[in-house]
Amino acid sequence: MSAPAAKQGAEEEAERLLAAAKLNPNDGGHFRSLGHHYARAGDAQRAARCYQRAVALDPDDAEAGEALCDLLDAEGKESLELAVCKEAAGKSPRAFWAFRRLGYLQVHQKKWSDAIQSLQHSIRGYPTCADLWEALGLAYHRLGMFTAAVKSYGRAIELDSSRVFALIESGNIQLMLGYFRKGVEQFRSAVEMAPHNHSAYFGLASALLAWSKHCVTIGAFTWAANLLKEASETAKVCTSLTGNLSCVWKLHADTQLALARCSPWEDRHIKRGMDEQNFKASVLQWRNTCLSAANSAKLSYQRALRLTPWEANIHIDTAICLDLICTMEENNSVDPIVWELPEKMSLGGLMLEPVNKDFWVTLGSVSSNQALKQHSLIRALQLDTSLSEAWAYLGKIYRQSGHKQLARQAFDRARSIDPSLALPWAGMSAENNHQSRAGAVNESYESCLRAVQILPLPEFQIGLGTIAARSGELLSPQVLMAVRQAVQRAPHYPESHNINGLVSEVRSDFQSAITSYQHAKFALDMVRGSKLDNRYPFVDVSVNLARSLCKAGLATDAVCECEELKTQGLLNVDGLQVYALALWKLGRHDEALSISQNLAENLSNMKQESATGALGFICTLAYNIAGKDSAASVIHTLPGQPSYNRELKFIISALDALQPSKRFQLPHLSTPPRLTSYDVMSEVHSNIALGKAFGGESNNCLGVEGGLSYLKKVLHMYPDCSLVRNHLGSLLLSSGDWTASHKAVGPSRTMEPRCTLLACACYFPKST
């Protein structure tokens, strides 16, 4: 059709539509059709008037309403478009098109509450519109209604699986709620849908980083390292898509820094044993892996810093990364005049933001100059007195400088401000651990356990294991997990392997204990000559190894270990005991007795608790080798008024019963009850009564009367002791007084007449 003919046809159609509208001016359909005609003809002004008339006549006319709004939107008349939608929505609740358009406009204007009402109403008319559900999710999201937002985004994804925006935003919400796995799944779906969308890659790397941090808090370091490797690769892809975008390079650096901090040492040969060469190679490989990740983080931070040198946070992040590298390379300077790179980078951030309290704390933590550290932390507290981290670091400085009272006050202040901060708990643990008052060790253990639960650093975990060894808590599952993690995080520390050996030994896993002690010796060889030299005594590790070898039945190896210490002049009191025990197990009795004599000569130089334990060991060894007469002679030569431990009291009372002609006259029988264990003294008194029974009469007959008389007196001292009542009941039975025996034991007690000498025989492997 020629152009004149087409023009003539259009004019005729317009005349026809105008005539129809004049004939029926209340029919909005005619005006809608006329509006379409003008719109096709390019007459937007007339088309808008026709559409507006059609909507006025019929607010439910979605076709006319949408066409009118499209024209207004194209001309940039947003306020007029908003007025048209509000007018139509006010006239009819079924004008769903108006509510939908109004909801979109309100989202654009960030009127989130109004948008939610409009979008919810419009969804009734368009329940399968993915755009509406996505917009509703965004409105919920911006108002902080995260659960509702996730549901709306989820509905949009169900209706249209290619909704990348909904996937990304839903993933961000999942991370905020702590659902890391779901968040990662959302971002991975977004990456699959849009493989060139840098926002999807950025979100995925961020989600993996957040998930890895959660894994670190629960001790899953291998899992965390795998997540960080994927996060680093994802961030690297994002840098190729975005080019020179500072935040992406910073994200890549963050993943690498986290990997350097949590990458675990994996010893796959621990069950089969590992020689020194393989151990050192394995630890060096782990160290190089961590150092490589830290250097990669440094380069990425530097790239981000060149792109945005005005970003103070990047200066601080770089300082933290450089401080980690200096620690791993062990090249921290002790020159108070020379400024190290971590300090310089921290000052760079402070030059940009001089009143940032967190930056001052960072400077205090990375600086090696004590005066600068203290000044920085005090400056941070001047800016904010409630800064718990600054108080904690300040307490650490005071503790290291010997100001214990100031340290305790600083730690207490930090804990009162923020109980979830790990450092003050660890600091209080160290303070209590050096005190001698009753309960200090238990308080130290609880504080250190709290620190480990908050922040599982290797230093805290090793400290927990050390305190647990003193407090008898090595069987605790929390200690087991913490020590195992310390081995993974700090295989170059001899302490981590030594404490791990103690934990295995107390669980009777002697083979694992032997392997751990051997690893501790290997680690000691690695740190000799460095600044870590002598940070853990070589003698303690060797003695522990010899003891575990002896318990595992490898007495020959234990003797070799002790003889090596003896050759170096390092065989201490504990080593002498292990040496003597191993010799006895090998049948070298004379040598064992000779070593025990050397041990006895050192009793005067030992602490009271260690001395009593050594006495018990000497008596036990003498008894096993030469019998009870030899053990008795050893006890008779003990110094006056010794502080007997539980086992020694039992031994002496049992030997009294076995050898009634030679009484030892225990000095502690008159000791106030508060100073002596209730159970111990009840057993001792029972043994004394049996001694009287054994030695009271001739012709191998029991002297029941003497034992009965003594036990009746003891019963007044310990009226609720079932042990005393049972032995009393036994003697009454032997005397034939059944009624008195039943009264003595009581109806609620089980008659178990047992001789404590049997317990003594259990303590002494050799029976009498």
Secondary structure as GFF3:
##gff-version 3
##sequence-region A 1 768
A	DSSP	alpha_helix	3	23	.	.	.	ID=ss1
A	DSSP	alpha_helix	28	41	.	.	.	ID=ss2
A	DSSP	alpha_helix	44	57	.	.	.	ID=ss3
A	DSSP	alpha_helix	62	74	.	.	.	ID=ss4
A	DSSP	alpha_helix	78	91	.	.	.	ID=ss5
A	DSSP	alpha_helix	96	108	.	.	.	ID=ss6
A	DSSP	alpha_helix	112	125	.	.	.	ID=ss7
A	DSSP	alpha_helix	130	142	.	.	.	ID=ss8
A	DSSP	alpha_helix	146	159	.	.	.	ID=ss9
A	DSSP	alpha_helix	164	176	.	.	.	ID=ss10
A	DSSP	alpha_helix	180	193	.	.	.	ID=ss11
A	DSSP	alpha_helix	198	217	.	.	.	ID=ss12
A	DSSP	alpha_helix	221	242	.	.	.	ID=ss13
A	DSSP	alpha_helix	246	262	.	.	.	ID=ss14
A	DSSP	alpha_helix	276	307	.	.	.	ID=ss15
A	DSSP	alpha_helix	312	329	.	.	.	ID=ss16
A	DSSP	alpha_helix	341	352	.	.	.	ID=ss17
A	DSSP	alpha_helix	357	366	.	.	.	ID=ss18
A	DSSP	alpha_helix	370	383	.	.	.	ID=ss19
A	DSSP	alpha_helix	388	400	.	.	.	ID=ss20
A	DSSP	alpha_helix	404	417	.	.	.	ID=ss21
A	DSSP	alpha_helix	422	433	.	.	.	ID=ss22
A	DSSP	alpha_helix	440	454	.	.	.	ID=ss23
A	DSSP	alpha_helix	458	471	.	.	.	ID=ss24
A	DSSP	alpha_helix	477	489	.	.	.	ID=ss25
A	DSSP	alpha_helix	494	506	.	.	.	ID=ss26
A	DSSP	alpha_helix	510	527	.	.	.	ID=ss27
A	DSSP	alpha_helix	538	551	.	.	.	ID=ss28
A	DSSP	alpha_helix	555	567	.	.	.	ID=ss29
A	DSSP	alpha_helix	573	585	.	.	.	ID=ss30
A	DSSP	alpha_helix	589	601	.	.	.	ID=ss31
A	DSSP	three_ten_helix	603	605	.	.	.	ID=ss32
A	DSSP	alpha_helix	608	626	.	.	.	ID=ss33
A	DSSP	alpha_helix	628	636	.	.	.	ID=ss34
A	DSSP	alpha_helix	646	658	.	.	.	ID=ss35
A	DSSP	three_ten_helix	667	670	.	.	.	ID=ss36
A	DSSP	three_ten_helix	673	675	.	.	.	ID=ss37
A	DSSP	alpha_helix	678	695	.	.	.	ID=ss38
A	DSSP	alpha_helix	704	717	.	.	.	ID=ss39
A	DSSP	alpha_helix	722	734	.	.	.	ID=ss40
A	DSSP	alpha_helix	738	745	.	.	.	ID=ss41
A	DSSP	alpha_helix	756	763	.	.	.	ID=ss42
###
